[in-house]
Amino acid sequence: MYKNKKVLIVLPAYNAEKTLKATYNEIVQQDYVDYIILVDDASSDKTVELAKKLRGIKVITHDKNKGYGANQKTCYKAALEAGADIIIMVHPDYQYTPKLIPAMVSIIGNELYHCVLGSRILGGYAIQGGMPLYKYISNRFLTFVENIFTGAKLSEYHTGYRAFSRELLQKIDFTYNSDDFVFDNQMLCQILYLGYKIAEISCPTKYFPEASSINFSRSIKYGLGCLWTGLCYRLDKIGIVKSKIFDGVRDKFKAKNIMPF
């Protein structure tokens, strides 16, 4: 417990049998973690069997593979239902170190920011840490364009290591977002649309064979989805086209009689 705030870790899992134990061991060594929820997206390995053997993890399973975005939707809904005040998503593939959890908790717990990202780019050691060159180049290009669309100055939009306050998750209608990988990008654009600032902390880059990754064709689809999301953000902001993923955010502005432009 951090200043009477319940800290909950969510693990969106898919075929994470080989890396789950290492991720779990590092999570439970960190201060402030009160609860862990793992959502398995119909893994074909023994992720669920292993998770159920680990102490203190609530396991939720999808009866069929629904996608990375759909997994996160289940994660965040379950976290809110469990009464979490601070929700941190950590991938159980051990690509992101759980050792940053206390820093993320402190930033949100002290009400400095409502969203914190673990950035692989911040610090300038992504490539030295093992990030493939093509991933680095595409990351930098997409982030550059998205910053132009949103007016933000993030070092990257594509990290899977994220922390949120309860207040923020309750204000974002993420149910309209994609069930695929672009969910992450849509969520950040919703946060920025609502007027929240996003904090970033440097996260060491870690790549190895067991870490999850998407293939080239899905990477192209993801990249195009990110660009489309950024464009929709800008067109919606200037009142040309209304995008469905910003409907809930726009309604909150209307309720306060504030225009988000």
N, C-alpha and C positions, 0 to 999 in steps of 0.2 A: 504494500500500500504506500502511495506517495501522496502525502498531504491529504489524506482521506479520499484519494482518487483511486479507483479500481483500474489496474493496468492489465490489459488482455492482449495476448499475442495470437494472431491468426496465421495459420500455415495452409496456403492453398497447394494441395499436393496432387501430383500425378506421377506415378512410377518413381517414387522417391525412396525406395527401400534401401538403396546403397548409401544414401547421405542423410537420412532422417535422424539416425542416432547421433551423429556428430553435431548436427544442428541443435537437436534437443539438449544434448549435454552442455552446449555452450549457452543456451538460453537459460537453463535452470541455475547457472552460475552467476547470472546477472541479478543485481538488486531490483526491487520494485515489481517484479513479475508476479501477478496474482493468479493468473489463469491462462491456459493454452487451449485453443480450439484448432483442430486439424480437419479440413474438409477435403475428402478424397474424391477426385473426379473420375471414378470408375477405373482405377489403376489395374493393369494386368499383372503386376508383380505382387509382392507381399507387404506393400506399404501399410494397409489397414491392419493386418495381423501384427505387425511390429508396433504400430502406433498404440494399439490396445494394450500392449505389454508395458508401455512407458507410463510411469506414474504421473498423474495430474493432467493428462490430456483428454479432452472430450473429443471423440471422433464422430464426424458426420460424413455419411457417404452418399454420393449420387448413384442412382441405379443405372445410369448410362453416362457416357462422356458428354458433357454439356459445353465445355470450353473454358478457357482461362478466365474470361470475364464473368461467366456464370458462376464459376467457383468463388470468385471474390464477392459476388452478390450474396451468396450463401454465407460466406465468412462474416461480412459486415452486418447482415441481418441478425445472425446468431450472436455476434458480439454486443450489439445494441440490446437484444433481448436478455442477455446475461447481465446487463447493467453496467457495462464497461464505460469508464470515463475517458480513458486513453486507449486507443486501438492501434497496434503496430503489426503491419504485415511483414513477415519474414518468409522468404522462399525456403522450403526444406531441402533444396538441392545444395545448400551450404556454399552458395556463391557469394552471399552477403554475410558478413560476420555479425552475429548477435551481440558482440561486445559493444556495439553502439547503442543498444537499447537504453541504458541509463541516461545517455546524453539526449536522446530523443524524448524520453519521459520528462526530463528536466525542462526542456524547452517548452513543451506543451503544458506541463504541470505548473510552471511559473507564469503561464498565460502570455508568453512572449509571441508565440505563433500557434495557429490551430492545425498546421500541416507542416511536416518535416520530411524531407527526402534525403536518402543516403545516396549521394552523387558519386558515380565512378569517375566522372570527368574532373570534378573540383579537386585541385591539388596537382593536376597535370601528370599523373603517373599511370593512366589507364593502359596505354600500350605496353609500358614496362611491366605492368601487372598481368599481362597476358591477353588483353582484349585484342581480337583479330583486327588487322588494319582496316578491312572493309567495313567492319562493324563500327569502328571509331569514326571513319569518314562519314558514313551514313548517319551516325548519331549526331555528329557536328552539323551536318547539312540540315537535317530535319529540325534540330533545336534552333538553328539560326533562323530558319523560315518561320517556325512557330513563334519565336520571340517577336518577330516582326508583326505577325498576325495578332498576337495577344497583348503586345506592349510590355511583356514581362522581361526579365533578364536572368532566366534560369540557366544553369550550366548544362542541364539535360532534362528531358521529359520522359526518359525511357527506363529509368531505374525501377526495379521491382521492390525496393526497400522503402516503405512509406509508413508514416505515423500520422494519426488523425485524432482530433478531439471529438468527443461525443456530439458536442454542439454542431460541429461542421458536418459530420456524417448525417445528422438529422436534417440539415438544411439542403442537402444535395439529393435530388431524386435520381440515384444511380441505376434504378430499375430500367430506365429507358436506354441505358447504354448498351453497347454491343456485348455479346457473349464471347467474343473473340479477344485477341490481344490488344486491339485498339481501345478497349475499355479503359486501360490505364490513362491513355492520352485524353480521352473524353472526360474523365474524372478531374484531371488537372485543369482542363479548360473550364469546367463547371465551377471549380473553386475560384479561379481567377475571375470568372464572370461575376461571381457573387461579391467580389471586391476584397477577398482575403489575400494576404501576402503569404508566400510559401518560403520556408526556411530550408537551407541545404547544409548538410555536413559531409565532409569528405569521407568516402567509404573505399577501403582498399579493394582493388579489382582482383578477382580470383576466378580463373578459368581452368577447368580440368575435364576429362572425358565424361565423368558422371554428372556434371552440371547440366541443367536443362538448356535447350537452345531450340530455336525454330529454324526450319529449313529455308532455302533461298526463296522459293516461291511464296511462302507465307511471310517472309521478311518483306518482299515487294508489296504484298497486299497490306501488310501492317504500315509500311511507309506511306503508301497512297492514302490509307485511312487517316493517318496522322495529319497529312497535308489537307485533306478534305475537312477534318475536324477544325483545324486552325482557320481555314477559309470560312467555314460556317460561323465560327465565333466572330470573325470580323464583320461578315455580312449581317449577322444578327445584331451586333452592337450598333451598326450605323443604320439599322432599320430597313435594310433592303429585303432580306429573307429571314423568316423566323424558323429556327431549327428546333426540332422536338426535344433534343437533349437539354435545351436551355429553358424549356417551358416552365418547369418547376421553379427555377431560379428567378425567371422573369416575374412569375406570380408573387414571389416574396417581395420583390421590389415594389410591385403595384400595391401590395397590402400596406406597405410603409409609405406609399405615395412618393417613392423615389425612382427616378428613371436611371437605369444602368448604362448611361451613355456619357 
